[in-house]
């Protein structure tokens, strides 16, 4: 038979309550018996001595057994529960009024008699001559002749008549009341305990229902329960467990949606890269095929022009392949930043020299603005150079003729803020959500937001930083990020980034 936790707890509680109540009832009955024995023995403690003083039970010949029968008949009229016996000095029964065959002992243990005569605490139980094992309260007195002990008068205070009357159910009203009280208390405790178990395990049942509804093979759902309870706010372990499960369920749902989104982004990225590769490859193939088929009829100028176009397309394919390989290495943890101090101003000057000729050819002006107190930063020099190279390359391709590309370095506490902006068309609001994750088009022209900016984002994530797009009046696209000037801060950010970002989930 399968039982729920609540049912098992209720069953165990009922069994424990039954055992406790049974033990309590037994102790109550036992206590009542001991109390009765103590009272009876206390009241009749000197009964045997009074009988010995008032009745002739011995003469010069010794003990008089016949006198016991007469005495027993008289006592039965006063107290039917009393039994009288004559014992010799060794405790052997030498006289009694018991019917034939009712005596089960030939001798009574004298040790309890000695304790009673010494005044020890009551109740003191002695041997019952009419039972082989029973022990009962008694009264005893020594019998002497000429000052010499000749035996004992042994009076059983609660004899067979008392036992027979008690077996008929004639117990005291107080005992009956106590037993009924125990039964009533047990019933009330059972009802209260079952109700308490039901209330206490209600959160556990709710948690069990939520866990049973959780489909590990399906799409994790966001829990519709109230906000999770913090551990510090509630000492209830079940509430903490419920909150932890809901947090785990919500986290799994977020991770599932994140993985789904990343998978979709990767699909889009692969599709766009395939499209980007198809165009230069088709052009390259076409011009090479033309050179191969019409080599004899082409002029030297046409041949050089075709070869120049083929080389340009080949460089585009190589650049895309190189960027894709670099992105894969970054996202799968093959590249880790090597932190060192370097001067940002010197790095910016190197970048300007790299793009100076290209900018002049496109009639684009490069501007730099440095604060006087710009300090050196702690980062990977090669990776940060790659970041600035990608940003300037992307800006140059989308800045119109006679436009401007500017970079600004401003100290911000323990960081230096780097701002790269251009005077191009900017990025529409509807395209900004996936700016650093997927390629996009502006006016039919591809702005490299799939590889170049994605590489930038991943490099900065390895440094524990982020890049963001900001709106600046009169500017096109303005991108801002920061780098630490303190070695300790840079190390902490890099370590935290390694712990939070798993490979391939930048």
C-alpha positions as CSV (number, residue, x, y, z in Angstrom):
1,X,0.0,0.0,0.0
2,X,1.5,3.3,-1.1
3,X,1.0,6.2,1.2
4,X,1.8,9.9,0.8
5,X,4.2,11.7,3.2
6,X,1.3,13.3,5.0
7,X,-0.4,9.9,5.5
8,X,2.8,8.3,6.7
9,X,3.4,11.1,9.1
10,X,-0.2,10.9,10.4
11,X,0.0,7.1,10.8
12,X,3.3,7.4,12.7
13,X,1.9,10.2,14.8
14,X,-1.2,8.1,15.6
15,X,0.9,5.1,16.5
16,X,3.1,7.1,18.8
17,X,0.1,8.8,20.3
18,X,-1.5,5.4,20.9
19,X,1.7,4.1,22.6
20,X,2.0,7.2,24.7
21,X,-1.6,7.1,25.8
22,X,-1.4,3.4,26.5
23,X,1.7,4.0,28.6
24,X,0.0,6.9,30.4
25,X,-3.0,4.7,31.1
26,X,-0.9,1.9,32.4
27,X,1.1,4.3,34.6
28,X,-2.2,5.8,35.8
29,X,-3.5,2.4,36.7
30,X,-0.2,1.4,38.3
31,X,0.0,4.7,40.2
32,X,-3.6,4.2,41.4
33,X,-2.7,0.7,42.6
34,X,0.4,1.8,44.4
35,X,-1.5,4.7,46.0
36,X,-4.2,2.3,47.1
37,X,-1.6,-0.1,48.5
38,X,0.2,2.7,50.3
39,X,-3.0,4.1,51.8
40,X,-4.3,0.7,52.9
41,X,-0.9,-0.4,54.4
42,X,-0.4,3.0,56.0
43,X,-3.8,2.8,57.7
44,X,-3.5,-0.9,58.7
45,X,0.2,-0.8,59.5
46,X,-0.3,-1.6,63.2
47,X,-3.3,-3.9,62.7
48,X,-1.3,-7.1,63.3
49,X,0.2,-5.6,66.5
50,X,-3.3,-4.7,67.8
51,X,-4.5,-8.2,67.0
52,X,-1.5,-9.8,68.7
53,X,-2.1,-7.6,71.8
54,X,-5.8,-8.3,72.0
55,X,-6.0,-11.9,71.0
56,X,-4.4,-15.0,72.6
57,X,-2.5,-16.7,69.8
58,X,0.2,-18.4,71.9
59,X,0.5,-20.2,75.2
60,X,3.1,-22.1,77.0
61,X,2.9,-24.8,74.4
62,X,3.7,-22.3,71.6
63,X,1.5,-21.1,68.8
64,X,-2.2,-21.8,68.7
65,X,-3.3,-22.4,65.1
66,X,-6.9,-23.0,66.0
67,X,-7.1,-19.5,67.4
68,X,-6.4,-18.1,64.0
69,X,-9.6,-19.6,62.5
70,X,-11.7,-17.9,65.2
71,X,-9.9,-14.7,64.6
72,X,-10.3,-14.9,60.8
73,X,-14.1,-15.4,61.2
74,X,-14.3,-12.3,63.3
75,X,-12.2,-10.2,61.0
76,X,-14.2,-11.3,57.9
77,X,-17.2,-9.6,59.4
78,X,-15.3,-6.3,59.7
79,X,-13.1,-6.4,56.6
80,X,-13.6,-9.3,54.1
81,X,-10.3,-8.5,52.3
82,X,-8.1,-9.4,55.3
83,X,-6.3,-12.8,55.6
84,X,-4.5,-13.9,58.8
85,X,-1.6,-16.3,59.0
86,X,0.7,-17.5,61.8
87,X,4.4,-17.8,61.0
88,X,7.2,-19.5,62.9
89,X,10.6,-17.8,63.3
90,X,11.7,-19.1,59.9
91,X,8.6,-17.8,58.1
92,X,6.9,-21.2,57.7
93,X,3.1,-21.0,57.8
94,X,2.0,-22.9,60.9
95,X,-1.6,-21.6,61.1
96,X,-4.2,-20.1,58.8
97,X,-7.9,-20.0,58.1
98,X,-7.6,-20.7,54.4
99,X,-9.9,-23.3,52.9
100,X,-8.3,-26.7,52.1
101,X,-6.0,-26.6,49.1
102,X,-5.8,-22.7,48.9
103,X,-2.4,-22.3,50.4
104,X,0.2,-22.2,47.6
105,X,3.3,-21.3,49.7
106,X,4.7,-23.2,52.7
107,X,6.9,-20.3,53.7
108,X,6.8,-16.5,53.6
109,X,9.9,-14.3,52.9
110,X,10.8,-12.6,56.2
111,X,12.8,-9.7,54.5
112,X,9.7,-7.5,53.8
113,X,8.4,-8.2,57.3
114,X,11.7,-6.9,58.8
115,X,11.6,-3.8,56.6
116,X,8.0,-3.1,57.7
117,X,8.9,-3.5,61.4
118,X,11.9,-1.1,60.9
119,X,9.5,1.5,59.5
120,X,10.7,1.7,55.9
121,X,8.8,3.7,53.3
122,X,5.5,2.3,52.1
123,X,4.2,0.4,50.3
124,X,6.1,-2.8,51.2
125,X,5.0,-5.9,49.4
126,X,5.2,-9.3,50.9
127,X,4.5,-12.9,49.7
128,X,0.9,-13.9,49.2
129,X,0.4,-17.4,50.7
130,X,-2.5,-18.1,48.4
131,X,-0.4,-17.4,45.2
132,X,2.8,-18.8,44.0
133,X,4.1,-15.5,42.6
134,X,1.8,-12.6,43.8
135,X,3.0,-10.1,46.4
136,X,0.6,-7.9,48.4
137,X,0.6,-5.3,51.1
138,X,0.5,-6.7,54.6
139,X,0.7,-6.0,58.3
140,X,2.9,-8.0,60.6
141,X,3.8,-8.2,64.3
142,X,6.2,-10.4,66.2
143,X,4.9,-13.0,68.7
144,X,6.9,-13.6,71.9
145,X,6.7,-16.0,74.9
146,X,8.6,-14.9,78.0
147,X,10.4,-12.3,75.9
148,X,11.6,-14.9,73.3
149,X,10.3,-14.7,69.7
150,X,8.3,-17.6,68.6
151,X,6.9,-16.4,65.3
152,X,4.9,-13.7,63.6
153,X,1.3,-12.7,63.0
154,X,1.1,-12.0,59.2
155,X,-2.0,-10.2,57.9
156,X,-2.6,-9.8,54.2
157,X,-4.5,-6.6,53.8
158,X,-5.9,-7.0,50.3
159,X,-6.7,-10.7,50.0
160,X,-8.7,-12.8,47.6
161,X,-12.0,-11.2,48.3
162,X,-10.5,-7.8,47.3
163,X,-9.1,-9.3,44.1
164,X,-12.4,-10.9,43.2
165,X,-14.3,-7.6,43.7
166,X,-11.7,-5.7,41.6
167,X,-11.9,-8.2,38.8
168,X,-15.6,-7.6,38.6
169,X,-14.9,-4.1,37.4
170,X,-15.6,-2.3,40.6
171,X,-12.7,0.2,40.2
172,X,-12.7,3.6,41.7
173,X,-14.6,6.5,40.1
174,X,-11.4,8.5,40.1
175,X,-9.5,5.9,38.1
176,X,-12.4,5.7,35.6
177,X,-12.4,9.5,35.2
178,X,-8.6,9.5,34.7
179,X,-8.8,6.8,32.0
180,X,-11.7,8.6,30.2
181,X,-9.7,11.9,30.4
182,X,-6.7,10.2,28.9
183,X,-8.8,8.8,26.1
184,X,-10.4,12.2,25.4
185,X,-7.1,14.0,25.4
186,X,-5.7,11.3,23.0
187,X,-8.6,11.9,20.6
188,X,-8.2,15.7,20.7
189,X,-4.4,15.4,20.2
190,X,-5.0,13.1,17.3
191,X,-7.4,15.5,15.6
192,X,-5.1,18.5,16.3
193,X,-2.0,16.5,15.1
194,X,-3.6,15.5,11.9
195,X,-4.8,19.0,11.2
196,X,-1.3,20.4,12.0
197,X,0.3,17.9,9.7
198,X,-2.1,18.8,6.9
199,X,-1.3,22.5,7.4
200,X,2.4,22.0,7.7
201,X,2.8,19.8,4.7
202,X,0.6,22.0,2.5
203,X,3.6,23.9,1.1
204,X,5.4,20.6,0.6
205,X,2.4,19.2,-1.3
206,X,2.3,22.3,-3.5
207,X,6.0,22.0,-4.1
208,X,5.6,18.3,-5.0
209,X,2.8,19.2,-7.4
210,X,5.0,21.9,-9.1
211,X,7.9,19.4,-9.3
212,X,5.7,16.7,-10.7
213,X,4.5,19.1,-13.4
214,X,8.0,20.0,-14.4
215,X,8.8,18.4,-17.7
216,X,12.6,17.9,-17.9
217,X,12.4,17.0,-21.6
218,X,10.1,19.9,-22.6
219,X,10.6,23.7,-22.7
220,X,11.0,25.1,-19.2
221,X,8.2,27.4,-18.3
222,X,8.5,30.5,-16.2
223,X,6.8,29.8,-12.8
224,X,3.5,31.5,-12.2
225,X,3.9,31.5,-8.4
226,X,4.6,34.5,-6.2
227,X,8.1,36.0,-5.9
228,X,10.6,33.6,-4.4
229,X,11.2,33.8,-0.6
230,X,14.7,34.7,0.3
231,X,16.6,32.4,2.8
232,X,17.2,35.2,5.2
233,X,13.5,36.2,5.2
234,X,12.0,32.9,6.2
235,X,13.3,30.1,8.4
236,X,10.9,27.7,6.9
237,X,12.9,25.1,5.1
238,X,10.0,24.1,2.8
239,X,9.5,27.7,1.8
240,X,13.3,28.1,1.1
241,X,13.2,24.8,-0.9
242,X,10.1,26.1,-2.8
243,X,11.8,29.4,-3.5
244,X,15.0,27.6,-4.7
245,X,13.0,25.4,-7.0
246,X,11.2,28.3,-8.5
247,X,14.4,30.2,-9.0
248,X,15.9,27.1,-10.6
249,X,12.8,26.7,-12.8
250,X,13.0,30.4,-13.8
251,X,16.7,30.1,-14.4
252,X,16.3,27.1,-16.6
253,X,13.6,28.9,-18.6
254,X,15.9,31.9,-19.1
255,X,18.8,29.6,-20.1
256,X,16.5,27.7,-22.5
257,X,15.3,31.0,-24.1
258,X,18.9,32.3,-24.2
259,X,20.1,29.1,-25.9
260,X,17.2,29.3,-28.3
261,X,18.0,32.9,-29.1
262,X,21.7,32.2,-29.5
263,X,21.0,29.3,-31.8
264,X,18.7,31.5,-33.9
265,X,21.4,34.2,-34.0
266,X,24.0,31.7,-35.0
267,X,21.8,30.4,-37.8
268,X,21.3,34.0,-39.0
269,X,25.0,34.7,-38.7
270,X,25.9,31.6,-40.7
271,X,23.2,32.5,-43.3
272,X,24.5,36.1,-43.6
273,X,28.2,35.0,-43.7
274,X,27.2,32.5,-46.4
275,X,25.6,35.3,-48.3
276,X,28.6,37.6,-47.8
277,X,30.9,34.8,-49.0
278,X,28.8,33.9,-52.0
279,X,29.1,37.4,-53.6
280,X,32.9,37.8,-53.6
281,X,33.4,34.1,-54.4
282,X,31.0,34.3,-57.4
283,X,32.8,37.5,-58.5
284,X,36.2,35.9,-58.0
285,X,35.1,32.8,-59.9
286,X,33.6,34.8,-62.7
287,X,36.7,37.0,-63.3
288,X,39.1,34.0,-63.1
289,X,36.9,32.1,-65.5
290,X,36.9,35.1,-67.9
291,X,40.7,35.2,-67.6
292,X,40.9,31.5,-68.3
293,X,38.6,31.5,-71.3
294,X,39.5,34.9,-72.9
295,X,43.2,35.1,-71.9
296,X,44.3,35.3,-75.6
297,X,41.9,38.1,-76.6
298,X,42.2,40.3,-73.5
299,X,44.3,43.4,-73.5
300,X,47.0,43.9,-70.9
301,X,44.9,46.6,-69.2
302,X,41.8,44.4,-69.1
303,X,43.8,41.5,-67.8
304,X,45.3,43.6,-65.0
305,X,41.8,45.1,-64.2
306,X,40.3,41.6,-63.9
307,X,43.2,40.4,-61.8
308,X,42.8,43.4,-59.5
309,X,39.1,42.8,-59.0
310,X,39.8,39.1,-58.4
311,X,42.4,39.9,-55.8
312,X,40.1,42.4,-54.1
313,X,37.4,39.7,-53.9
314,X,39.9,37.2,-52.6
315,X,41.0,39.6,-49.9
316,X,37.3,40.1,-48.9
317,X,36.9,36.3,-48.6
318,X,40.1,36.0,-46.6
319,X,39.0,38.8,-44.3
320,X,35.7,37.2,-43.6
321,X,37.3,33.8,-43.0
322,X,39.8,35.4,-40.7
323,X,37.1,37.3,-38.7
324,X,35.0,34.2,-38.5
325,X,38.0,32.2,-37.2
326,X,38.8,34.9,-34.7
327,X,35.2,35.0,-33.4
328,X,35.2,31.2,-33.0
329,X,38.4,31.3,-31.0
330,X,37.0,34.1,-28.8
331,X,33.7,32.5,-28.1
332,X,35.1,29.1,-27.3
333,X,37.7,30.2,-24.8
334,X,40.8,29.7,-26.9
335,X,41.8,33.3,-26.2
336,X,42.4,34.7,-22.7
337,X,43.5,38.3,-22.1
338,X,47.0,38.9,-20.8
339,X,46.7,42.0,-18.7
340,X,49.4,44.7,-18.8
341,X,49.6,48.4,-18.3
342,X,49.8,50.5,-21.5
343,X,49.1,54.0,-22.7
344,X,45.8,54.5,-24.5
345,X,47.0,57.7,-26.1
346,X,49.9,55.9,-27.7
347,X,47.6,53.2,-28.9
348,X,45.2,55.7,-30.4
349,X,48.1,57.4,-32.3
350,X,49.0,54.0,-33.7
351,X,45.4,53.4,-34.8
352,X,45.4,56.8,-36.5
353,X,48.6,56.0,-38.4
354,X,47.0,52.7,-39.5
355,X,43.9,54.4,-40.9
356,X,45.4,57.7,-42.0
357,X,45.8,56.9,-45.7
358,X,42.4,55.2,-46.0
359,X,40.8,58.2,-44.3
360,X,42.5,60.6,-46.6
361,X,41.5,58.6,-49.6
362,X,37.9,58.8,-48.5
363,X,38.2,62.4,-47.4
364,X,37.3,61.6,-43.8
365,X,38.9,63.5,-40.9
366,X,40.2,61.7,-37.8
367,X,40.0,63.6,-34.5
368,X,41.2,62.7,-31.0
369,X,40.3,64.3,-27.7
370,X,42.4,63.4,-24.6
371,X,41.9,64.6,-21.1
372,X,45.2,65.9,-19.5
373,X,45.0,63.3,-16.7
374,X,44.4,60.2,-18.7
375,X,46.3,57.4,-17.0
376,X,47.5,54.1,-18.4
377,X,45.0,51.2,-18.4
378,X,45.3,47.5,-17.5
379,X,44.2,45.3,-20.4
380,X,45.4,43.1,-23.2
381,X,47.1,45.4,-25.6
382,X,46.6,43.3,-28.7
383,X,43.0,42.6,-28.0
384,X,42.2,46.3,-27.3
385,X,44.0,47.3,-30.5
386,X,41.7,44.8,-32.3
387,X,38.7,46.5,-30.7
388,X,39.7,50.0,-31.8
389,X,40.7,48.7,-35.3
390,X,37.2,47.1,-35.8
391,X,35.5,50.3,-34.5
392,X,37.5,52.6,-36.8
393,X,37.2,50.2,-39.8
394,X,33.4,50.0,-39.3
395,X,33.1,53.8,-38.9
396,X,35.2,54.5,-42.0
397,X,33.0,52.3,-44.2
398,X,29.9,54.2,-43.1
399,X,31.1,57.8,-42.8
400,X,30.3,59.9,-45.8
401,X,32.8,62.0,-47.8
402,X,34.0,65.0,-45.7
403,X,32.8,63.3,-42.6
404,X,34.5,63.0,-39.3
405,X,35.5,60.1,-37.0
406,X,36.5,61.1,-33.4
407,X,37.7,59.3,-30.3
408,X,37.5,60.7,-26.8
409,X,39.3,59.5,-23.7
410,X,37.9,60.7,-20.3
411,X,38.9,59.5,-16.8
412,X,36.0,58.1,-14.8
413,X,37.3,57.3,-11.3
414,X,39.1,53.9,-11.6
415,X,38.3,53.7,-15.3
416,X,39.0,55.5,-18.5
417,X,35.9,55.9,-20.8
418,X,36.6,55.6,-24.5
419,X,34.0,57.0,-26.9
420,X,34.2,56.4,-30.7
421,X,31.8,58.3,-32.9
422,X,31.2,59.1,-36.5
423,X,29.2,61.5,-38.6
424,X,27.4,58.8,-40.6
425,X,23.8,58.0,-40.8
426,X,23.7,56.3,-37.4
427,X,21.7,53.1,-36.5
428,X,17.9,53.1,-36.5
429,X,16.2,52.2,-33.2
430,X,14.6,49.0,-34.5
431,X,18.1,47.6,-35.3
432,X,19.8,48.4,-32.0
433,X,18.6,45.3,-30.0
434,X,20.9,42.9,-31.9
435,X,23.6,45.4,-32.7
436,X,26.4,43.3,-31.4
437,X,24.9,39.9,-32.2
438,X,23.7,39.8,-35.8
439,X,24.4,41.5,-39.1
440,X,22.1,44.3,-40.3
441,X,21.6,46.6,-43.3
442,X,21.3,50.3,-43.4
443,X,19.9,51.6,-46.7
444,X,20.8,48.4,-48.5
445,X,24.4,48.6,-47.4
446,X,25.7,46.0,-44.9
447,X,27.1,47.5,-41.7
448,X,29.2,44.8,-40.0
449,X,27.3,44.2,-36.8
450,X,27.7,40.4,-37.1
451,X,31.4,39.9,-37.0
452,X,33.3,43.1,-36.4
453,X,31.1,44.4,-33.5
454,X,30.5,40.9,-32.2
455,X,34.3,40.4,-31.9
456,X,34.5,43.8,-30.1
457,X,31.8,42.8,-27.7
458,X,33.4,39.4,-26.9
459,X,36.8,40.9,-26.4
460,X,35.4,43.5,-23.9
461,X,33.4,40.7,-22.2
462,X,36.7,38.9,-21.6
463,X,37.9,42.0,-19.8
464,X,34.6,42.1,-17.8
465,X,33.4,45.2,-19.6
466,X,30.6,46.0,-22.1
467,X,30.2,48.3,-25.1
468,X,27.0,50.3,-25.6
469,X,25.5,52.5,-28.2
470,X,24.5,56.0,-27.0
471,X,22.6,58.8,-28.7
472,X,24.5,62.0,-29.2
473,X,22.8,64.9,-31.0
474,X,24.6,65.8,-34.3
475,X,26.5,62.5,-34.4
476,X,26.0,59.2,-36.3
477,X,26.9,56.0,-34.4
478,X,28.5,56.7,-31.0
479,X,29.9,53.6,-29.1
480,X,31.2,53.8,-25.6
481,X,33.2,51.4,-23.4
482,X,35.6,51.8,-20.5
483,X,38.8,50.1,-19.2
484,X,40.2,49.9,-15.7
485,X,43.3,51.8,-14.6
486,X,43.9,49.7,-11.5
487,X,45.5,46.2,-11.8
488,X,43.5,44.7,-9.0
489,X,40.2,45.9,-10.5
490,X,41.2,44.6,-14.0
491,X,42.1,41.1,-12.5
492,X,38.8,40.9,-10.6
493,X,36.8,41.8,-13.7
494,X,38.6,39.2,-15.8
495,X,38.2,36.5,-13.3
496,X,34.5,37.3,-12.8
497,X,34.1,37.2,-16.6
498,X,35.6,33.7,-16.8
499,X,33.2,32.5,-14.1
500,X,30.1,34.0,-15.6
501,X,30.7,33.4,-19.3
502,X,31.0,29.9,-20.5
503,X,32.6,29.4,-23.9
504,X,30.3,30.0,-26.8
505,X,27.8,31.9,-24.7
506,X,29.3,35.4,-24.7
